[in-house]
Every structure is written in C-alpha cells, then in structure tokens.
Amino acid sequence: MDREQLLDECTVMTDWMVAVRRELHQIPELGNEEVKTAARIELELGRLGIDYERTDTAIVGLIRGERPGRTVALRADIDALPIREQSGLPFASTVDGRMHACGHDAHTTILLGAARWFAEHRGDFDGAVKLLFQPAEETVGGAEPMIARGCMENPRVDYVFGLHVMPYLPVGRIETRYGTLNGCSTSLSITINGKGGHGAYPETGIDAVLVASHVVVALNNLVSRAVSPLESAVITVGTINGGIRANIIADRVTMSATLRAVNDDLRDALVDKVRRVVNGVTEAFGATGEVDVSYGYVALVNHADAVDIVTETARDLLGPDGVVWKESPSMGVEDFSFFLLDTPGAFYHLGCASPDHEYAPLHSGRFVLNEACLPIGAAMQVAVALRALGQQKEGS
C-alpha cells in the first residue's frame, strides 16, 4: 500500500465522513449518556460487517485480517461538553447547552473511516485491528472501565494509538512528543475549621475566613518554591465558601482546588506538601484543616517506539514537514493515558485549523473544525496501524 493510494482511498470517503461527522455534531451527548451516538456508531459498524460488542455506551469493534498476527487498537472518544454552541454553522448542535466543542465527533468519524478501510481490505493485512469507541473522556473517564472489562484482551493488544484534533495546527500536520504529552490531575477538597463568634469581638473566635486566606496564598506560592523550574505543575483554588453574615466570625470554610503535574511522582509529592501547608497554617492560627484527595487521570506518557511509528508514518504520508514536535507537556489531561499504562502506544494531535473562521480554542462555543482533516486523520490511523502490525515500512 503506497501513500498515494491510501490517501486517495481515504479521500474518496470524504463526503461520507463529512455527513457522519455533521450528524454526530448535531446530537452531542455528555459522558455515559451517549445513547444516540453509540447507536449511530453501531449502524455504521453493522453496515461494514464489523463484529463488535457494546457495554452501556462503550463499543469495541474487531476486524481480523487474512492471517494471525499482532493486534493494534485505535481509540476515539465520543462524548461532548456542556457548552452552548456559538459557531453559527448550519449543522450546529440541536441540543441546547451541549456541543462537540472538543472535536470528539471528528475523532469518532475518523475511527469509522479507518474501520471502513480495514473492513474493505481484510485480505491486505495480517493480525487484527480493535476499534475502541470510548465514552466519558470529558467527565468521569471511560478508559479505565473499558480496560477493566477486558477491551485490551482477547486478542491481547500489542499497540494502541489515539489522536486529538488541534485547532492551532494546520491541516496536514501532526504534533506529538516523546515521554509525557499530558499531565495528571488531582482534585483537592480543603476544609478549615475555626471558632465562630461576633465580628465585634474577634479575640473570642478563630476566623476561618482569615485562615483560609493564608492557606490560599501559601498554596499559590507552593509550586514556585517546591517544584523545580525544569518541571511543570499548577495548583488552582477554584472555589471558596464560608461565613454567614458580615458581622459573624466564620467557623468553617471549604475550598476546592485542582492540582496538575507533569508526572505522577511530582503529583504525589505536591499532595503531601499541600497537606503540610494546610496543617501548618491552620495550626499556627489555632484552627484545624482537612484535605481530601481525589485522584483523576494519570499522566499520558508516550512510548518511544510507538512515537517512532507515528512520526515515521506522518513523514511518509504527509511529507517531511508533517511532524511538529511539542516542546513541553500540556497540563490538560487525557484519559487515553490509562491505555498506555500496560500497553505500548502513543497519542498525537491532528491539525484541524480552519482559516475561514476566527480561531477559537478547544472547549469554546465558537470552536470550528476544518473537515479537511477527516480523511487525513483516517489515513494516518490506517497507516499507523499497518506499520504497527508490521506491514508498512518507511517509504512504502
């Protein structure tokens, strides 16, 4: 399979892919609520004669080649966001307050495009390709439940790959990096317990609002003093609640914060330091503090050999300028990370910049995707899988 033939065959799918993507775009559904989306995926897999299993809204398809061999998994997330669309497109969301503002409709369509190619070329490859249509990436995380139910087994997956559209990249470019591509996330719930009293007699109480203020300042200084400038982390206190009236000393304040770090070890070290800060500051004022920790997504760490597969494929398919190297990890999280914990693989970004519209980032109600990226994304996923299966070499 040469690059021109593959690109031509995926380009032929363009009208179909655009129609599927626009249909999905109009019916955005939140995490674990993707009933219509899953049904639309099932419809296409059935038309293509692809075996699949559905559990709730998660779907795992399997396409076997001519002879036994490796198994490669390709993943697409399928959920939308609670955002009101402001794109003005004629195929905008029909659900008020819901939008595919992160391009998961495109990811789903690209994977269906790759599925169609493999279904039509079963005699042209050995091994198997798994199709992972994953719910709830934007909310509770759908990767872990799929893994727990065995999506990476029977047959055991040898490589796993995923992509994400990126509006700052031009169409025809991909972006990735070796090692950590996305950081990890942790939610912190902090409670400050003081002693209530009358605002006119502050000496009779322990002002939880005052104590909380010192905690917030200390936490915002923590990264700059406790983290190497060569590493990346951020702590953001997003909410703070406490007090009853202006003339009453608050006896309790609650805060919520997010912690993002470039790796899981740094995250653990910062969680320990957050506890020390909260305990130390509150004790100094005669108050007490509690920190409840909820661990979110782990860091997304690409495997070197899988990055080589992606970048060699991109240069072959898209030309010598097809690869853009991301200089540093993103503090945005991505639960594709869980697929990489026990299986070699890589994640990369696919250019979808739309020159005909004003730039808008992901998670914006004004986000507009350049649909020219759809056949390119399908071709990339097909070629990456073929190379990982051992049936496409550089320059082929």
Summary of the structure (lengths in Angstrom):
residues: 396
radius of gyration: 24.0
end to end distance: 6.8
largest distance: 83.8
contacts: 1393
relative contact order: 0.19
helix: 36%
strand: 26%
